[in-house]
């Protein structure tokens, strides 16, 4: 019982952080979840939390969504999320995680030291970003960091960035969660009761994060996201 309460508190804090950074609910919550359950069950439960966390962000920031970027990211994200979710049942992910960690560290440090650095908002960059983030989301639930790497480089206004990232995350989750169920990655169904509580914590976390987001300047916001990406990369290596 105490473990479940701690897990739910962690999910609320992760929802706040993810609303501010545009990603991170899975990245922050999976390390907590694996202390209470097996890794595959943790990936599934956190994916359910992640889905509702982003549904609520879409609801609160709907008018800010950049639909052109969403479609360029979203379609390849769906395709590659399916492939990643299938692969999670048949392959180890340690090597991929280390590679992703190194990339995040190098990218975030370079961007912090070069504040004017930005990727061009092109079709190619959007498709590459969507494909990569979809694959990693399905494979290990950490696609948000890669997605944010591309979106923050497009220099989108903070609300547009959060809203568009959330919309992309929703379509990825709607792809990978049914795939997890079909491939039977969940090994302990007794944890299903937590899903209703995770939905509530996701809602409360997004509402809190929205209030805080309004008080952050655009320049500060970009730095917050880049520092979050750096910390994610370091945490994966540790």
DOTOR-135235 format. One record per atom (N, C-alpha, C): residue in one letter; x, y, z. Coordinates in steps of 0.1 Angstrom, whole numbers, plus 2048, in hexadecimal, padded with zeros to 3 digits. Each point is the difference from the previous one (the first is absolute). Layout:
// residues N
AXYZ/...
// end
This chain:
// residues 238
X8087F4800/X7F880C800/X80980D800/X80A800809/X80980C801/X8078017F2/X8047F57FA/X8088017F4/X7F78067F5/X7F37FC800/X7F78067F6/X7FE80F802/X7FF80480C/X7FE80E803/X80C8087FB/X80C7FB803/X80C8077FC/X8018007F1/X7FC7F67F9/X8007FF7F2/X7F780B7FA/X7F4801806/X7F680A7FB/X80580F803/X80680280B/X80680D803/X80B8037F5/X8087F67FD/X80A8027F6/X7FA8037F2/X7F57FA7FD/X7F98027F4/X7FB80F7FF/X7FA80580B/X7FC80E800/X80B80A7FD/X80B7FD807/X80C8097FE/X8057FF7F2/X8007F47FA/X8047FE7F3/X7F78077F6/X7F3800803/X7F78077F7/X80280F7FF/X80480680C/X80380E801/X80D8037F7/X80A7F8803/X80D8027F9/X7FE7FE7F1/X7F87F67FC/X7FE7FE7F2/X7F880B7F9/X7F7807807/X7F980B7FA/X80980C7FE/X80A802809/X80980B7FF/X80B7FD7F5/X8047F47FF/X80B7FD7F7/X7FB7FB7F2/X7F37FC800/X7FB7FA7F4/X8027F17FE/X8077FA809/X8037F2800/X8047FC80E/X8027F3803/X8077FC80C/X7F77F880A/X7F37FF7FD/X7F87F880A/X8057F1800/X8037FB7F4/X8057F2800/X80E7FF805/X80880A7FC/X80E800804/X80280080F/X7F7808806/X80180280F/X7FA7F4807/X7F57FB7FB/X7F87F6807/X8057F27FF/X8057FC7F4/X8057F37FE/X80A7FB80A/X80A809803/X80A7FC80B/X7FA7FD80D/X7F5808803/X7F97FD80D/X7F87F47FF/X7F97FD7F5/X7F77F57FF/X8077F3801/X80D7FF7FA/X8077F3800/X8047FC80E/X7FF80980A/X8037FC80E/X7F47F8806/X7F48017F9/X7F47FA806/X7FB7F57F7/X8057FF7F4/X7FA7F57F6/X80B7FD7F6/X7FD7F67F8/X80A7FC7F5/X80080B7F5/X80A8007F9/X80380B7F6/X7F58017F5/X7FB7F47FC/X7F68007F5/X7F3805805/X7FC7FC80C/X7F3805806/X80280F802/X80C805805/X80280E802/X7FE8087F3/X8067FB7F5/X7FF8077F3/X7F18017FC/X7F87F6802/X7F28007FD/X7F880A808/X8027FF80D/X7F9809809/X80380F7FE/X80D8027FF/X80580E7FD/X7FB8057F3/X7FF7F77F6/X7FB8047F3/X7F1805801/X7F87F9809/X7F2804802/X80080D807/X80880280A/X80180E806/X80480A7F6/X80A7FD7F8/X8068097F6/X7F58047F6/X7F77F77FC/X7F58037F7/X7F780A805/X7FB7FE80D/X7F7809805/X80680D804/X80C800804/X80880D803/X8008087F4/X8027FB7F4/X8008077F4/X7F28047FA/X7F77F7803/X7F28037FC/X7FB80D807/X80480180D/X7FC80C808/X80780C7FB/X80D7FE7FC/X80780C7FB/X7FA8057F2/X7FC7F67F8/X7FA8047F3/X7F3807803/X7F87FC80A/X7F4806804/X80280F805/X80A802808/X80380D805/X80780A7F7/X8077FA7F6/X8088097F7/X7FC7FE7F1/X7F37FB7FE/X7FC7FC7F2/X80280B7F6/X7FD80C803/X80180B7F6/X80E8047FD/X80A7FA806/X80E8037FE/X8077F67F7/X7F97F57FC/X8067F57F9/X8048057F2/X80D7FD7FC/X8048027F2/X7FD7F37F8/X7F58007F9/X7FC7F47F9/X8097FB7F5/X80680A7F9/X80A7FC7F6/X80B7F8805/X80680480B/X80B7F9806/X7FB7F3806/X7F4800806/X7FA7F4805/X7FF7F57F6/X7FB8037F4/X7FE7F67F6/X80D7FB7FB/X80A8097FE/X80D7FB7FB/X8077F780A/X7FE80380D/X8067F880B/X7F77F4802/X7F3802800/X7F77F6805/X7FF7F37F8/X7FF8027F3/X7FF7F47F7/X80C7F6801/X80C8057FF/X80B7F7801/X8017FB80F/X7FC80880A/X8007FC80E/X7F87F3802/X7F48007FA/X7F77F5801/X8067F37FB/X8068017F4/X8057F47F9/X80C7FB808/X809808805/X80C7FC807/X7FD7FC80E/X7F5806806/X7FC7FC80E/X7FB7F2800/X7F97FC7F6/X7FB7F27FF/X80C7F67FF/X80A8047F8/X80C7F77FF/X8087FF80D/X80180C807/X80780080C/X7F97F880B/X7F3801801/X7F87F980A/X8007F17FD/X8017FC7F4/X8027F27FD/X80E7FB804/X80A8087FD/X80E7FC803/X8027FF80F/X7F9807809/X80280080E/X7FF7F2806/X7F87F77F9/X7FE7F3805/X80B7F67FC/X8098047F6/X8097F77FB/X80F804800/X80380C805/X80E8057FF/X80480880C/X80C7FF804/X80580980B/X80280E7FB/X7FF80A80A/X80080E7FC/X80B808806/X8097F9807/X80B807807/X8098087F6/X8047FA7F5/X8098067F7/X7F980D7FA/X7F47FF7FC/X7F880B7FB/X80080B80A/X7FD7FD80C/X7FE80A80B/X80D808802/X80C7F9800/X80D806801/X80280A7F5/X7FD7FC7F4/X8028087F4/X7F780D801/X7F37FE804/X7F780B802/X80580A80A/X8057FA80B/X80580980B/X80C8097FC/X8097FA7F8/X80C8077FB/X7FB80C7F7/X7F77FC7F7/X7FA80A7F7/X7FA80C808/X7F87FD80A/X7F980A807/X809809808/X80B7FA805/X80A808808/X80780A7F6/X8057FB7F5/X8078087F6/X7F780B7FB/X7F47FC7FC/X7F780A7FA/X7FC80B80A/X7FD7FD80C/X7FB80980A/X80C80A804/X80C7FA802/X80B809803/X8048097F5/X7FF7FB7F4/X8038097F4/X7F680B7FF/X7F37FD802/X7F680A7FE/X80080A80C/X8047FC80C/X80180980B/X80C80A7FE/X80A7FB7FA/X80C8087FD/X7FE8097F4/X7F77FC7F7/X7FD8077F4/X7F18047FF/X7FB80A808/X7F2803801/X7F98027F3/X8078047F6/X7F98037F3/X7FF7F47F7/X8057F5804/X8007F47F8/X7F17FB7FE/X7FD7FD7F4/X7F27FB7FD/X8007F77F3/X7F97F6800/X7FE7F87F4/X7F68077F7/X8017FF7F4/X7F68067F7/X7F37F8801/X7F5807800/X7F37FA801/X7FC7FA7F2/X8077F57FC/X7FE7FA7F3/X7F87F3801/X7FB7FC7F4/X7F97F3800/X8097F4804/X80C8017FB/X80A7F5803/X8037FF80F/X80380B806/X80380080E/X7F47FB808/X7F48047FC/X7F47FC808/X7FD7F17FE/X8027FB7F4/X7FE7F17FE/X80B7F8807/X80C804800/X80B7F9807/X7FD80180F/X7FC80B805/X7FD80180F/X7F47F8804/X7F67FF7F7/X7F47F8803/X8037F1800/X8087FC7F6/X8047F27FF/X8087FB80C/X80A808803/X8097FD80B/X7F97FF80E/X7F880B802/X7F980080D/X7F57F5801/X7FA7FD7F5/X7F67F5800/X8067F3803/X80B7FD7FA/X8077F3802/X8057FF80F/X80680B805/X8057FF80E/X7F480080A/X7F58067FD/X7F5800809/X7FA7F2801/X7FF7F97F4/X7FB7F3800/X8097F6807/X80D8027FE/X80A7F7804/X80380180F/X80180C805/X80380180F/X7F980C807/X7F68067F9/X7F880A807/X80780D802/X80B8037F8/X80880C802/X8008087F4/X7F67FF7F7/X8008087F4/X7FF80F802/X7FA80480B/X7FE80E802/X80C809800/X80B7FA805/X80C808800/X8058037F2/X8007F67F8/X8048027F2/X7F680A7F9/X7F37FE802/X7F68097FA/X80380E804/X80380280D/X80280E805/X80D8067FA/X80A7F77FE/X80D8047FA/X7FD8077F2/X7F77FA7F8/X7FD8067F3/X7F780C802/X7F57FF808/X7F780B801/X80680D806/X8087FE80A/X80680C807/X8098077F6/X8067F87F7/X8098067F6/X7F98087F5/X7F37FE7FF/X7F88077F7/X7FD80E805/X80380380D/X7FD80D806/X7F2803800/X7F77F6803/X7F2803801/X7FD80780D/X7F6809800/X7FB80680C/X7FD7F680B/X80280280D/X7FF7F680A/X7F37F9800/X7F58077FF/X7F37F9800/X7FE7F87F4/X8048047F4/X7FF7F97F4/X8097F3801/X80C801805/X8097F5802/X7F97F5809/X7FB80480C/X7F97F7809/X7F47F97F9/X7F88087FA/X7F47FB7FA/X8027F67F5/X80A8047F7/X8037F87F4/X8077F3804/X80980180A/X8077F4805/X7F67F7806/X7F6805808/X7F67F8806/X7F77F87F6/X7FC8077F5/X7F87FA7F6/X8077F57F9/X80D8027FD/X8087F57FA/X8017F480A/X80280380D/X8027F580A/X7F37F8801/X7F48077FE/X7F37F8801/X7FF7F67F5/X8048047F3/X7FF7F67F6/X80A7F5801/X80B803806/X80A7F5802/X7FB7F680A/X7FA80680B/X7FB7F780B/X7F57F87FB/X7F78057F8/X7F57F97FB/X8047F47F7/X80C8017FB/X8067F57F8/X8077F6809/X808804809/X8087F7808/X7F97F880A/X7F6807807/X7F97F980B/X7F87F47FB/X7F88007F5/X7FA7F47FB/X80A7F57FC/X80C8057FB/X80A7F67FC/X8067F980C/X80280780B/X8047FA80D/X7F67F5804/X7F38037FF/X7F67F7804/X8007F47F7/X8018027F3/X8007F57F7/X80C7F6801/X80B806804/X80C7F8802/X8027FB80E/X7F6804808/X8007FB80E/X80C803808/X80580C800/X80C804807/X7FD80280F/X7F3802804/X7FD80180E/X8007F3807/X8087FF80A/X8027F3807/X7F880080D/X7FB80B805/X7FA80080D/X7F38097FF/X7F57FA7FD/X7F38077FD/X7FA80780D/X8057FC80C/X7FB80580C/X80280F802/X8098057F7/X80380F801/X7F78087F8/X7F77FA7F9/X7F68087F7/X7F880A808/X7FD7FD80D/X7F8809808/X80680E802/X80D8017FD/X80780D802/X7FC8097F4/X7FB7FB7F5/X7FE8087F4/X7F780C803/X7F57FD807/X7F680B804/X80780B808/X8087FC809/X80780A809/X80A8087F8/X8077F97F6/X80A8067F8/X7F980B7F7/X7F47FD7FB/X7F980A7F8/X7FD80D808/X7FC7FE80D/X7FD80B809/X80D808802/X80B7FA803/X80C807803/X8058077F3/X7FE7FA7F4/X8048077F4/X7F880D7FE/X7F37FF803/X7F780C7FE/X80580B80A/X8027FD80C/X80480A80A/X80E8067FD/X8097F77FB/X80D8057FD/X8008097F4/X7F87FD7F6/X8008097F5/X7FA80E803/X7F5800809/X7FB80D804/X80A808808/X8077FA809/X80B807807/X80A8057F7/X8057F87F7/X80A8037F6/X7FC80C7F7/X7F48007FC/X7FB80B7F8/X80180E807/X7FD80080D/X80180C807/X80E805801/X8097F7802/X80E803801/X8068047F3/X7FC7FA7F5/X8058037F3/X7FE80F7FC/X7F4805804/X7FD80E7FD/X80A80A806/X8077FC80A/X809809808/X80F7FF7FB/X8027F77F6/X80E7FE7FB/X8028087F3/X80B8077FF/X8038077F4/X8057F67F5/X7FE8047F3/X8047F77F5/X80F7FB801/X80980A802/X80E7FC801/X8037F780B/X7FA80280C/X8017F880B/X7FB7F27FD/X7F48007FA/X7FA7F37FC/X8097F77F8/X8068067F6/X8097F87F7/X80C7FA808/X805808809/X80B7FC809/X7FC7F4809/X7F4802805/X7FA7F5809/X7FF7F37F8/X7FB8007F4/X7FF7F47F8/X80D7FA7FD/X80A8087FC/X80D7FB7FD/X8077FA80C/X7FF80680C/X8057FB80C/X7FA7F3804/X7F27FF7FD/X7F97F3803/X8057F57F6/X8038047F4/X8067F67F6/X80D7FB805/X80980A805/X80D7FC805/X7FF7F680C/X7F7803809/X7FE7F880C/X7FB7F27FC/X7F78007F6/X7FB7F37FB/X80C7F77FB/X8088067F8/X80B7F97FA/X80A7FB80B/X80380880A/X8097FC80B/X7F97F5808/X7F3801803/X7F97F6808/X8007F37F9/X7FF8007F3/X8007F37F9/X80D7F9801/X80B8087FF/X80E7FA801/X8037FB80E/X7FA80680A/X8027FC80E/X7F77F4803/
// end
